[in-house]
Amino acid sequence: MIERFRVQNYKALRDVELALTPMHVLIGPNDSGKTSILEGLAALSRSVEMPLPAAFQGRWSGRNLVWGGHDTIRFEATIWGKEYKVGGRFPTSGRGVVVDGEVLDGRSVPSGGQETVVSIGYRAPSEVSAAYLEGVKVIREGLSGVHYYRWVPKLLGLPCGLDASRRFKMDITGFGLALCLDEILGADRTLFADLETRFKSFFPQVKSIRLVQERGYRAVSDPNVGFPRLEDTEGKAIYLELSSPATFVSAAQTSDGLLLVLAYLAILYLPEPPRLLLVEEPENGIHPGRLKEVMTILRELVAEQGHTQVVMTTHSPYLVDLFKPEEVTLCQKGEDGAVKVTRLSDSAAVRKQMDVFTLGEIWTSEGDEALAAPAGQGG
């Protein structure tokens, strides 16, 4: 688990440090840095699985991502007690990021101007201690396996073409749910049966989940855009067998809320659940009452898997009501455009009112500025 995360010079994150919990939510107005924090966490996590330039996704070139006047983005993280630091130095043009200043538990590792994270691929075990190698293992396992979702419900319901490279993973939009479910069924029928039973407990009118072969779409990923381009191909589609009326319905014709619950259950029942699950605004398309059930699913994912961590953004006070103050961080932009963060357990307004009001009520009534006042400075 990532217990502490610090990022410097990434977009408006000039120097931001957060203490993270197994379930954590970021709040604040639009353009306050919430998404940038998720993107920074994702980039750090991807860096152990791919060359550093590919870890920074989306459309960018040169130093577009770097805070003005700098050429290096730096990350720090405490992962299961291990301290890890790494920088990515950006050229004036192109996408050729190189590693700059990598440190594991106080030991510097020369990068040699490479585009890959050096400590993770260290190839001289005779020159380092067993403790150092164990640290490398902890960092690798703690960061690998990130899932990042910005759900587009209509894409969740689309038929999906076979794609061996996807393997138990949806695109950022949620496209690929049909294939993900089909892979769970193929890997472990008992696991799929448990998923189906849990889904039917939310939607009693559903008798079964069927995966049917039909024409669908294959996603061609474009890291410059961040969203898939779809091509027509043979694939699998999700159908739901309903008890009343007795019929089969394509998932593409069902409600957004139903599809989102199914997507979260798919993540919960993956044979290899993610180490880090990042979700933007999970409340979109879900009734407030159903939102509590979705958060229950995610809480169970964290509790049952042991190593999974969930970090999300929200604008919903109903969702914030489901969290403890230490699990919520407020993001704001200062007059200089830099992002600052406040954990709500450090807020004077929250400490004063938590015995009377819910966290969402305090946020709604007091506003961001009042919540940012630290304990000891409240009225």
C-alpha positions as CSV (number, residue, x, y, z in Angstrom):
1,M,0.0,0.0,0.0
2,I,1.1,3.6,-0.7
3,E,1.1,5.2,2.7
4,R,2.6,8.5,1.6
5,F,2.8,10.1,-1.8
6,R,4.6,13.3,-2.7
7,V,4.8,14.8,-6.2
8,Q,6.7,17.9,-7.3
9,N,6.4,20.0,-10.5
10,Y,3.7,17.9,-12.2
11,K,1.2,20.2,-13.8
12,A,-0.2,22.4,-11.0
13,L,1.2,20.1,-8.3
14,R,4.2,22.2,-7.5
15,D,4.9,20.4,-4.2
16,V,2.0,18.2,-2.9
17,E,2.2,15.5,-0.2
18,L,-0.6,13.3,1.0
19,A,-0.9,10.6,3.7
20,L,-3.0,7.9,2.0
21,T,-5.3,5.3,3.6
22,P,-6.5,2.0,2.1
23,M,-9.7,3.8,0.9
24,H,-9.1,7.5,0.2
25,V,-11.1,10.2,-1.5
26,L,-10.1,13.6,-2.9
27,I,-12.5,16.5,-2.8
28,G,-12.5,20.1,-3.9
29,P,-13.7,22.4,-6.7
30,N,-13.1,21.8,-10.4
31,D,-9.5,22.5,-11.5
32,S,-8.1,22.0,-8.0
33,G,-5.7,19.2,-8.8
34,K,-7.7,16.1,-7.9
35,T,-7.3,14.4,-11.3
36,S,-3.6,15.5,-11.5
37,I,-3.0,13.6,-8.2
38,L,-4.6,10.5,-9.6
39,E,-2.6,10.8,-12.8
40,G,0.6,11.3,-10.8
41,L,-0.1,8.1,-8.8
42,A,-0.9,6.3,-12.0
43,A,2.4,7.5,-13.7
44,L,4.5,6.4,-10.7
45,S,2.7,3.0,-10.7
46,R,3.1,2.4,-14.4
47,S,6.8,3.3,-14.3
48,V,7.6,-0.2,-12.9
49,E,5.9,-1.9,-15.8
50,M,6.8,0.2,-18.8
51,P,9.4,2.8,-20.0
52,L,9.0,6.1,-18.2
53,P,7.7,8.1,-21.2
54,A,4.8,5.7,-21.6
55,A,3.9,6.1,-17.9
56,F,2.8,9.6,-18.6
57,Q,-0.2,9.1,-20.8
58,G,-2.4,11.5,-22.7
59,R,-1.4,14.1,-25.3
60,W,1.8,16.0,-24.3
61,S,5.2,16.9,-25.7
62,G,8.4,18.3,-24.2
63,R,7.8,20.0,-20.9
64,N,4.0,20.4,-21.2
65,L,3.5,18.4,-18.0
66,V,6.2,20.2,-15.9
67,W,5.6,23.2,-13.7
68,G,6.9,26.3,-15.4
69,G,10.7,26.8,-15.2
70,H,11.5,23.2,-14.3
71,D,12.6,20.2,-16.4
72,T,12.0,17.4,-13.9
73,I,9.0,15.8,-12.2
74,R,9.7,14.1,-8.9
75,F,7.8,11.5,-7.0
76,E,8.3,10.2,-3.5
77,A,6.3,7.4,-1.9
78,T,6.3,5.3,1.3
79,I,5.3,1.8,0.3
80,W,4.8,-0.8,3.0
81,G,7.4,1.1,5.0
82,K,10.0,1.4,2.2
83,E,11.0,4.9,1.1
84,Y,11.2,5.4,-2.7
85,K,12.1,8.5,-4.7
86,V,12.4,8.9,-8.5
87,G,12.5,11.8,-10.9
88,G,11.7,12.0,-14.6
89,R,13.7,14.6,-16.6
90,F,11.8,16.0,-19.7
91,P,13.5,17.3,-22.9
92,T,12.4,20.5,-24.5
93,S,10.6,18.6,-27.2
94,G,9.3,15.0,-27.9
95,R,8.4,12.4,-25.3
96,G,11.8,11.0,-24.3
97,V,11.6,11.2,-20.5
98,V,14.7,9.8,-18.7
99,V,15.1,8.7,-15.0
100,D,16.8,11.3,-12.9
101,G,17.8,10.7,-9.3
102,E,16.3,7.3,-8.1
103,V,16.6,6.5,-4.4
104,L,15.5,3.4,-2.5
105,D,15.7,3.5,1.3
106,G,18.4,6.2,1.2
107,R,20.5,4.4,-1.4
108,S,21.0,6.3,-4.7
109,V,20.9,4.3,-7.9
110,P,22.7,5.9,-10.9
111,S,20.3,6.1,-13.9
112,G,22.7,6.5,-16.7
113,G,20.1,8.5,-18.6
114,Q,17.8,5.6,-19.1
115,E,14.1,5.6,-19.8
116,T,13.4,2.7,-17.4
117,V,13.2,2.7,-13.6
118,V,16.6,1.4,-12.6
119,S,16.0,-0.1,-9.2
120,I,13.2,-2.3,-10.4
121,G,15.4,-3.7,-13.2
122,Y,18.6,-3.9,-11.2
123,R,20.8,-6.7,-12.6
124,A,23.7,-6.9,-10.2
125,P,22.4,-8.8,-7.1
126,S,26.0,-9.7,-6.0
127,E,26.7,-5.9,-5.5
128,V,23.7,-5.2,-3.2
129,S,22.4,-6.5,0.1
130,A,19.6,-8.9,0.6
131,A,17.7,-6.1,2.3
132,Y,18.0,-3.8,-0.7
133,L,16.8,-6.6,-3.1
134,E,13.8,-7.1,-0.7
135,G,13.1,-3.4,-0.9
136,V,13.1,-3.6,-4.7
137,K,10.6,-6.4,-4.5
138,V,8.4,-4.4,-2.2
139,I,8.4,-1.4,-4.5
140,R,7.7,-3.5,-7.6
141,E,4.8,-5.4,-6.0
142,G,3.5,-2.3,-4.3
143,L,3.3,-0.2,-7.5
144,S,2.5,-2.7,-10.2
145,G,-1.1,-3.5,-11.3
146,V,-2.7,0.0,-11.4
147,H,-6.3,0.3,-12.7
148,Y,-7.5,3.8,-13.6
149,Y,-11.1,4.4,-14.5
150,R,-13.1,7.4,-15.7
151,W,-16.3,5.5,-16.5
152,V,-18.4,6.1,-19.6
153,P,-21.4,3.9,-18.9
154,K,-22.5,3.5,-22.6
155,L,-19.1,2.0,-23.4
156,L,-19.4,-0.5,-20.5
157,G,-22.3,-2.2,-22.3
158,L,-20.7,-2.5,-25.7
159,P,-19.7,-5.9,-27.1
160,C,-15.9,-6.4,-27.0
161,G,-13.6,-8.1,-29.4
162,L,-11.0,-10.6,-28.2
163,D,-7.7,-9.0,-27.1
164,A,-5.0,-11.1,-25.4
165,S,-3.1,-8.0,-24.4
166,R,-6.1,-6.7,-22.3
167,R,-6.1,-9.6,-19.8
168,F,-8.6,-8.9,-16.9
169,K,-8.5,-5.1,-17.5
170,M,-10.9,-2.6,-19.0
171,D,-9.9,0.7,-20.7
172,I,-10.1,3.9,-18.7
173,T,-13.6,4.4,-20.0
174,G,-14.8,1.0,-18.9
175,F,-14.8,-0.4,-22.4
176,G,-13.9,-4.1,-22.3
177,L,-16.3,-5.1,-19.5
178,A,-17.7,-8.0,-21.6
179,L,-14.2,-9.4,-22.2
180,C,-13.2,-9.0,-18.6
181,L,-16.3,-11.0,-17.4
182,D,-15.6,-13.6,-20.1
183,E,-12.0,-14.0,-18.8
184,I,-13.2,-14.3,-15.2
185,L,-15.6,-17.1,-16.3
186,G,-12.9,-18.9,-18.2
187,A,-10.4,-18.6,-15.4
188,D,-12.6,-19.6,-12.5
189,R,-16.3,-20.6,-12.9
190,T,-16.8,-20.5,-9.1
191,L,-15.5,-17.0,-9.0
192,F,-17.9,-15.9,-11.8
193,A,-20.8,-17.7,-10.0
194,D,-20.0,-15.7,-6.8
195,L,-20.0,-12.5,-8.9
196,E,-23.3,-13.4,-10.5
197,T,-24.9,-14.2,-7.1
198,R,-23.7,-10.9,-5.7
199,F,-25.0,-9.0,-8.7
200,K,-28.4,-10.6,-8.4
201,S,-28.6,-9.5,-4.8
202,F,-28.5,-5.9,-6.0
203,F,-30.9,-6.5,-8.9
204,P,-33.3,-9.4,-8.0
205,Q,-35.1,-9.1,-11.4
206,V,-31.9,-10.6,-13.0
207,K,-31.8,-14.4,-13.2
208,S,-28.4,-14.8,-14.9
209,I,-25.5,-13.0,-16.7
210,R,-24.9,-14.4,-20.2
211,L,-21.9,-13.8,-22.4
212,V,-22.8,-14.2,-26.1
213,Q,-20.7,-14.2,-29.2
214,E,-21.6,-11.5,-31.6
215,R,-20.1,-8.7,-33.6
216,G,-18.4,-6.2,-31.4
217,Y,-15.5,-3.8,-31.1
218,R,-11.8,-4.0,-30.6
219,A,-10.1,-1.1,-28.9
220,V,-7.0,0.4,-30.5
221,S,-5.2,2.3,-27.7
222,D,-3.7,5.6,-28.4
223,P,-1.6,6.9,-25.4
224,N,-1.6,10.4,-26.9
225,V,-5.4,10.6,-26.5
226,G,-6.1,8.4,-23.5
227,F,-9.2,6.9,-24.9
228,P,-9.6,3.9,-27.2
229,R,-10.4,4.0,-30.9
230,L,-12.9,1.3,-31.7
231,E,-12.8,-1.1,-34.7
232,D,-15.5,-3.6,-35.8
233,T,-14.6,-7.3,-35.1
234,E,-16.0,-10.5,-33.7
235,G,-16.5,-10.4,-29.9
236,K,-18.5,-11.1,-26.8
237,A,-21.6,-9.3,-25.5
238,I,-23.2,-9.1,-22.1
239,Y,-26.9,-10.2,-21.9
240,L,-29.0,-10.3,-18.8
241,E,-31.7,-12.9,-18.3
242,L,-34.7,-11.3,-16.6
243,S,-37.4,-13.1,-14.6
244,S,-40.1,-10.5,-15.1
245,P,-40.8,-10.2,-17.9
246,A,-39.0,-13.4,-18.9
247,T,-36.6,-12.2,-21.5
248,F,-33.0,-11.5,-22.5
249,V,-31.8,-7.9,-22.6
250,S,-28.5,-6.6,-24.0
251,A,-26.4,-4.8,-21.5
252,A,-26.2,-2.0,-24.0
253,Q,-29.9,-1.4,-23.3
254,T,-29.8,-1.4,-19.5
255,S,-29.3,1.5,-17.0
256,D,-26.0,3.2,-16.3
257,G,-26.3,2.3,-12.6
258,L,-26.7,-1.4,-13.4
259,L,-23.6,-1.4,-15.6
260,L,-21.5,0.5,-13.1
261,V,-22.3,-1.9,-10.3
262,L,-21.4,-4.8,-12.7
263,A,-18.1,-3.1,-13.5
264,Y,-17.2,-2.7,-9.8
265,L,-18.1,-6.3,-9.1
266,A,-15.9,-7.4,-12.0
267,I,-13.0,-5.6,-10.3
268,L,-13.8,-7.2,-6.9
269,Y,-13.9,-10.7,-8.4
270,L,-10.8,-10.5,-10.6
271,P,-8.4,-13.5,-10.1
272,E,-5.7,-10.9,-9.7
273,P,-7.3,-7.7,-8.3
274,P,-5.4,-4.4,-8.8
275,R,-2.9,-3.1,-6.3
276,L,-4.1,0.4,-6.9
277,L,-7.6,1.3,-8.1
278,L,-8.1,4.9,-9.2
279,V,-11.6,6.1,-10.0
280,E,-12.8,9.6,-11.0
281,E,-16.2,10.6,-9.7
282,P,-17.7,7.2,-9.0
283,E,-21.1,8.8,-8.2
284,N,-21.8,9.7,-11.8
285,G,-24.8,7.8,-13.1
286,I,-25.6,6.2,-9.7
287,H,-28.5,6.9,-7.4
288,P,-27.2,8.1,-3.9
289,G,-28.8,5.0,-2.3
290,R,-27.0,2.7,-4.8
291,L,-23.7,4.6,-4.2
292,K,-23.5,3.3,-0.7
293,E,-23.7,-0.3,-2.1
294,V,-20.9,0.5,-4.6
295,M,-18.7,1.8,-1.7
296,T,-19.5,-1.4,0.2
297,I,-18.2,-3.4,-2.8
298,L,-15.0,-1.3,-2.8
299,R,-14.6,-1.6,1.0
300,E,-14.9,-5.4,0.6
301,L,-12.3,-5.3,-2.2
302,V,-9.8,-3.6,0.2
303,A,-10.6,-5.9,3.1
304,E,-10.7,-9.2,1.3
305,Q,-7.7,-8.7,-1.0
306,G,-5.5,-7.2,1.7
307,H,-3.2,-5.4,-0.8
308,T,-5.7,-3.4,-2.9
309,Q,-5.8,0.4,-2.3
310,V,-8.6,2.6,-3.7
311,V,-8.2,6.3,-4.3
312,M,-11.0,8.3,-5.9
313,T,-12.2,11.9,-6.6
314,T,-15.7,13.1,-5.9
315,H,-18.0,16.2,-5.9
316,S,-20.7,14.3,-3.9
317,P,-21.4,15.0,-0.2
318,Y,-23.3,11.7,-0.1
319,L,-20.1,9.8,-1.0
320,V,-18.1,11.8,1.5
321,D,-20.6,10.8,4.2
322,L,-19.3,7.3,3.8
323,F,-15.7,8.1,4.8
324,K,-13.8,9.0,7.9
325,P,-12.1,12.4,8.2
326,E,-8.6,10.9,7.8
327,E,-9.7,9.2,4.6
328,V,-10.6,12.5,2.9
329,T,-8.2,15.1,1.4
330,L,-9.4,18.6,0.3
331,C,-7.6,20.0,-2.8
332,Q,-7.4,23.7,-3.5
333,K,-5.5,26.1,-5.7
334,G,-3.6,29.0,-4.2
335,E,-3.2,32.5,-5.7
336,D,0.0,31.4,-7.5
337,G,-1.9,28.5,-9.2
338,A,-0.2,25.8,-7.1
339,V,-2.3,23.1,-5.5
340,K,-2.4,22.7,-1.7
341,V,-4.1,19.9,0.2
342,T,-5.7,19.5,3.6
343,R,-6.7,16.2,5.2
344,L,-10.1,16.7,6.9
345,S,-8.9,15.0,10.1
346,D,-6.7,18.2,10.5
347,S,-9.6,20.6,9.9
348,A,-10.8,22.7,12.8
349,A,-14.3,22.8,11.4
350,V,-14.5,19.0,11.1
351,R,-13.2,18.3,14.5
352,K,-15.6,20.8,16.1
353,Q,-18.8,19.4,14.3
354,M,-18.2,15.7,13.7
355,D,-20.1,14.7,16.8
356,V,-23.2,16.4,15.4
357,F,-23.1,16.4,11.6
358,T,-21.9,14.0,8.9
359,L,-18.8,14.8,7.0
360,G,-20.8,15.6,3.8
361,E,-23.0,18.0,5.8
362,I,-20.0,19.8,7.2
363,W,-18.4,20.2,3.8
364,T,-21.7,21.5,2.3
365,S,-22.4,24.0,5.0
366,E,-18.9,25.3,5.7
367,G,-17.4,25.3,2.3
368,D,-13.8,24.6,1.1
369,E,-12.1,27.6,2.7
370,A,-13.5,26.9,6.2
371,L,-12.5,23.2,6.0
372,A,-8.9,24.2,5.1
373,A,-8.4,26.0,8.4
374,P,-6.3,23.7,10.5
375,A,-7.2,22.5,14.0
376,G,-6.5,25.3,16.5
377,Q,-7.5,28.1,14.1
378,G,-11.3,27.4,14.0
379,G,-14.0,29.7,15.4
